[in-house]
Amino acid sequence: MTLGSMKTTAAAAALLACFVGTAIVKAQQATETPLLSDQVFKNVQVMKGIPVDQFMATMGFFSASLGTFLGRAVDAAFARMQSN
């Protein structure tokens, strides 16, 4: 084997290892389902079925847009979700 072909073989092996590692990580991420807003909060009527982090971001946007604080119940439920 020449030096050039050994470098090519090493590069191909490294690339294959990266592809396999990426496939493993994606398979692990696919099995984890995020909590949904209606699973964490009791009285969600409009934004049902969205992930909790998206729900909290939307509520923060509403709160900032209105210039008000939307309630301690949302913060308490989010704290409970974070502790689990």
N, C-alpha and C positions, 0 to 999 in steps of 0.2 A: 504494500500500500504506500502510496506517495503521501507527502505532507498535505497537499491540496485535497486529496480525497478524504483524509482523516479529518480535516477541518470541516469539510462538507458533511461528513457523517455525524460529527459532533453537533453541528448546527442543526441538522435534521432531527437528531435525538432531542436537543433542547426544545425545538419547536413542537415536537410531538408531546413532550412533557408539559409544555404550556397548554396545549389543546386539551390534554387529559385533565389537567388541574382545573381548567376553566369549566369543563363539562361536569366535573364533580361538584364544584361550587354552585353551578346553575341547578343541578339536580337537588342539592340540599335546599336552595332557596325556593324551589318550586314546591317543596313539601310543607313549608311554613306558611300558614294562612294568617293574614293579619286579623286582629279583632275588628269587628264592624261596630259602627256607632250605636245601632239598636241593641247590640249585645252588652254594651258597657253602660249606656244611659237609659233611664227608665222611660222617659216621655218624649222620645224622638218621633216626630210626625212627618217631617218634610224630608230630611236628609238621611233616610234609612238606607242601610246597605253600603255605605261608604266606609273606608278605613278610618279608624279613630284619629290618626295623625292628620288626615285630610279634613276631618270634621273639626278638630281643634283649630287648624289653620283658618278654616272658613269662619268659625265663631270669632276668632281673633280679628279677622278682617271686618266682620260685622261690627264688633265692639269698637274698633278704631274708627270706622266710618261714622258711627253714631256718636262717638265721643263719650260713651258710657261703659260701665262695667256690667256684663251680662249675667252675672250671678255667681254666688259662691258654690252652688250645687254643681256647676260644670267643673269648677276647679277641684272640688272634693272628689267627684267621680274620676277625674283625670288622675289625681293623686292615687286613688285606689287602683286604677289600671296600671300605673307605673310601678306600684309596690308588688303586683302579682307577677 
